[in-house]
């Protein structure tokens, strides 16, 4: 991170106040005490971000970091033992939430209780704004009512309130809940600051894929200056018995069960239609490391009537090799869209929700286009992808977003 950013970072100022006794934090931390960090991720994409963030924090603060929280396999590999299964939180929508309200309420109370007992210096919540902000509000309320010091609260992935009518007011309401927001899109930092929130643009998490794969394997040619990843598509086709001349489409249906149930029938119908004009068409579906979700996919593809390669628990290498083996992709809106752009794979993006949820979204959102030139996006896929990826990199250039985020979280703990 650039030295000027560390010097001016709002997190550093807040932590300096805490260290001097002018701000609150659970139990005054003295030199040599371990830093206690409670990390909350509510879905697979957040788990990936959390795992990378914790790894970067360990690198920056290796000797005295204690961790707890909620997450999946990525965070567990970095030493975060989840207090319950993250899958219970992976619900999105309005009416979609109704069958899960009791479970979500129970899990919310469990999370608050676990955090209070852990007594963290820092809480980091990642995306999943519905659960995350309710959790942080309860933590703040508990500390206020008990008249005890409270943790420094960071939220990673700014909520997309900028896309909602009246979204600025929603952001302002977070001022008493979140001490610092880590933004993944460049325009978000200014919006948050104008709403009275401390915020930093750290770069889009998908850029960490390039850092993870660079020099990791001879199969990958990573051009960081252009944020481009070339996997080994030929090897992937050989490993999975896909003829080199066959047209191949990658299908990325989402990382939540509700998304799979909505999107897989749509993609299956589309592929059946395409197979009539594309002889030998095959599909690839790399999945997240979750047996339940992989099982849903296995059941759904049985009647698609074409070869489907399901890659359960696909590693980062598997995923990018599958992209390199593909001619195009069908993808559910989310992080996967940006990953496909890293490989310059043409894609069709879709999303379906409950009809009532879709109606509410249409009434309340004002969508913002992060492409500078949407006409160019239609005319030149590669040029559009490169334009978008350059826009989402942090101003320091060629810095890992996870490492940048970790520096901000831990900035004030540096001597």
N, C-alpha and C positions, 0 to 999 in steps of 0.2 A: 504494500500500500504506500502511496505517496506520503512523505513525511508531513506535508502541510495538512493532509486530511487527518492524520493522527493527532496533530496539534489542535485542530479545530473541531474534532469530533465531539458532539454533544455528550456521547456516552462517557468520554474521558472527563468532561467537566462534572457530570453527575457523580461519577465514582470518586473524583477528588473531594467533592463535598462530603460524600459518605465516609471516606477515609479520615477526614478531618473532624468527623462527628456532627456535621451540619445537616446530613441527610440520613434517612433511615435505611437499615438493612438488617436482616435477621442475625442478631448477635454480632457485636463488633468483631470483625475479622482482624486477627493479629498476624504479624509476620510468621510464616511457617505453617499456619493453619491451612488445611486443604480447601480449595475452592469448590463449593457445592453447587452443581448446576442441574436443574430439573428441566428436561426436554420433553415436549409434547408434540407428537405427530399423529394425525388422524387418518392417514391414507397412504398407500404405497409410494406415491410421488413425494410426499412429505417425509416418509421414512428414508428415502434415498438422500434427500437434502439433509436430513438430520444426521445420517451416518457420516456424510462428508463433513458436515460442520463439526461434529464431535472429533473426527479424525484430525481436522485442522486445529481444533482447540488443544488436543493432546500434543500436537507437534509444537504449538506455541507455549504451552504450559504443562510440560510432561510429568512433573514430579508430584504435583499436589492437586489433582482433579478428581473429585468424587461425582458420580453420575447416577441419576435415577430418572424415571419418567415413563412415557408411553410411546411405543414404537413397534417396528417390525424387525425383520431379519437383518436389515442393513445396520440399524442402530444397535441391535444385539451384538453384532460382530465387533462393534467398537466399544462394547462394555456397558451398554444401557440395558438393564434387565427390566422389561416392560412389566408394569404392575397388573396389567390385564391385556387380553387380546385386542390389538388395534382395530381389527375388522368391525367391532361393534360401533365404531365411530364413523366408518366409511359410508355415510348416507348423505345425499345431497338432494335438495329440492324443497317443496312446500308440502304437498299432500304425501310425498314419499316418506316424510319424516313421521307421519302419524302412527304407523304400526310400531315404530321404534322409540317412541317417547319415553316409555317406562324404563327401557334398557339404557337409553342415553342419560336420563336423570340419575339412575343408579350409578352409572359409570362416572358422571360428573362429580357426584359426592365422593366416590372412591378416589378420584384423582385429587380433589381438594384435600381430603384427609391424608393421602400419601404425601402430598407436597408439604403440608403443615408439619407432619412428623419428620420429614427430611430436612426441613428448615434451610432452604436453599439461599445462597447469595444472589443467584441469577436464575430466572425462569425464561426459557426460550420456547415459545409456541410457534408452530410451523403450519402456515396455511389453515385449512379447516376453520374458517373464521367463526362459524356458528358455535362450535364447541369451545374454541380457543378463547374467545372474548368472554363467554359466560364463565369459563374457568378462571380467567384473570380477574374478572369483577368479583367473584367470590373470594379469591385470595386477598384482594385489596380490602373488601368489606370485613373479612375476618381480622386482618391486621389493624384496621381502624377501630373496630369494636373492642378488640382485645388490648388496644393501645400498645401493640408490640411493633418493632421495626419490620418493614416489609422488604421483599426482594426487588431487585432491579429487573423489570419485565421487558423483554424484547419479543417482538413478533416478526417472524421471517416470512416474507411474501406479502406485500401490501394488499389488503383486500381491494377488489376492483370496484370500490364505491364510486370511482370516477366515471364508471359506465352507467350509473343509476341516476335517475332524476332525484335531485336533492341529496346527492351523494356527499357533497361537501359537509353538510350538517352531520351526516353519519360519521364522517372522519373526525369532526370536532368533538363528537361525543366520546371518542377514544382517548382524549387527552388525559383523563384521570385513570385510565386503565393500562395504557401502554407507555412505557418510558422511551422506547426507541423502536422505530419501524425500519426494517431492512427491505428495500425496494428492488425488484428485479427488472423493472422497465424504467427507462431514463426520465420520462415525464412525471413519474409518480413522486419523486423526491420533492419537486417544487410544489405539487398539489398538496402534499402532506404538510410541508412547512408553512404554506399559506393558510392551512387550517390549524396551525398552532402545535403541530407535532414535530418532535425530533425525528429525523429520517435521513437515511443514507442509501444511495444507489450503489449496489454491490455487483450488479451484473446478473444475467439470467443463469439459473442453475444448470441449464443444458450445456453451457460452455465448459462446465467441469468435465463433461465427457471427453472433450479434446485433451484436457490435461491428464485424465486417467489413462487414456489410450496411447498418448504420445510416448514412443519408445518402449511400450509395453510388449509389443508383439511385431514380428516381421510382417504379419498379415495386414498391418495398418499403416497407411500413409496419412499423417495428420499435418495439415497445413494451418498452423495457428494464425498466421497473418490474415488468412481468409476464412478462418473458422470452418474448415472443410475436413471431413473424415472420409477416407476411401477404405472400405473394408474389402475382404476377399470373397467376392461373390462366387467366383468359380469354385473355390474350395467348399463353400457352403452347399452349392448345388451338387457337387460330387459326394459330399458327406451324407446328403439326404436324397440321393438318387433322383435328382431333378435334371432332365435333359437340358443341355446348354441352349437348344433352340426353342424350348418351351417358354411361352409368355408366363410370367410370374407376378402375382400381386400380393403384397404384404397387407394383412388386415390387422389393425390395432383397435380393438373394440372398446377399450377403456380398462380401468383398474378397479372399478366397483361392481359388485354383483348386479345392482340395478341397471348399470350401463350395459352390461353384457346381455341381460334379458331384453333390453330395448333394442340394442344395436345389432346383435348377431343375426336375427331374422332378416333385417334390412340388408346387411352385407351379403348374406347367403343368397337372397333373391337377386341382388345385383350381379353376383358372380355367376349364377345360373344363366342369367340373361346374356352376360358377356361370353360365356363358354360356347354359345351358339355361333358366334362369329370369330372366336379365338380358339381354334382346335389345340388341344393339349394344355389348356390353361390350368395352372396350379396356384394354390394359395399358401402363404406362410403366416402363422400366427405365433409370434414370440410372446410368452406369458410372464406375468410377475411371479415371484416365488410364493405361490399360495395354492394349496391343493384344492381348496373349494372352488376357486375361480377357474383353475385349470380343468376341473371336472365339469363345470358348466359349459366350457368351450368344447370339450371332447364330446359331450352329448349333443350340442347344437350342430356341429359340423358333420355328423353322421349322414344326414340326408342332403348334403350340398351337391352331391353328384359329381365331384371332381377331386383330384388329389389335394389333400390339405396336410401340410407339415406343421404340427403343433410342437413348439419348442418350450417345454415346461420349465419355469424358473429360469428363463433365458438370462445369461450373463450379459454384460455390456458388450463383450466381444461377439457373442452369438447374435445379439440384436443388430449391431451395425454390419455384420457379415450378411445377415438376412436382408437388410436394406440394400446392400450392394448387389445382392442376387436378384433384386426385384426391378421390374420395369415401371411400376407405379404402386400406389398405396391407397387403401381406404382407411381413414383414421377418424376416431372420435376426438372431438375438440379437446385439447389439453397439451401437456408438455410434449407428447409424442409428435405433434405437428412440427415443433422446433427441431426435434431430433432428426426427422426426415429431411428438413432443410439443411442440416449439417451435411447430409449425404447428397443433397440436391436431387432428391427423389420426388417426382411429380406426385401430387396427392389430391384426393377429394376429401374435404373435411365435413363431418356431419355431427349432429347431436339431436337426440330426441329425449323428451322428458314426459311426465304426466301432462295431459292436455291442459289441466288447470294451472300447473306450474309454468307451462309455455305461455299461457295467456298472461299471467302476471309478469313474466319476463318481458314480453312484448309491450306491456303497458308502462313498465317502470324503467326500462333501460334506454340509454342513448349511447349506442356503441361507438367506440373510438377506433379509428383505423391507424395502426402503428406503421403502416407502409407509407413512405413518402409519396410514392407514385403508383396507385392501384392499377393504372393502365399498363405500366411496365410489368406489373406482377402477372397480368394475364398474357402479355406478349412474350415474356422471357423469364421462365421459371428460375433459371440459375442466377440471373441478375437480381431478381426479386429476393431470392433466398439470401444472397450475399449482402444485399442492402439491409434486410431485416437483422441479420446476425451481427453486422457492424453496429447497428443501432442499439443492440442490447448488451454490448460489452461496456464495462466500466471505463471511466475516462483515463484511468492509469494505464490501460491497454495491456493485454496479455497477462492479466492477473487472474488467478483462480477465484471465482466468486465465493467459494466456500472459505478460502483462506482470508479473503477480504472481510467477509462476514465475521469470521472468528476473531480477527484483529479488533473489529469494532466492539464485539461483545466483551472481549477481555482487555480492551485498551487501558482502562483505568487501573488494572491490576499490575501493569508493568511498572517496575521501579523507576 
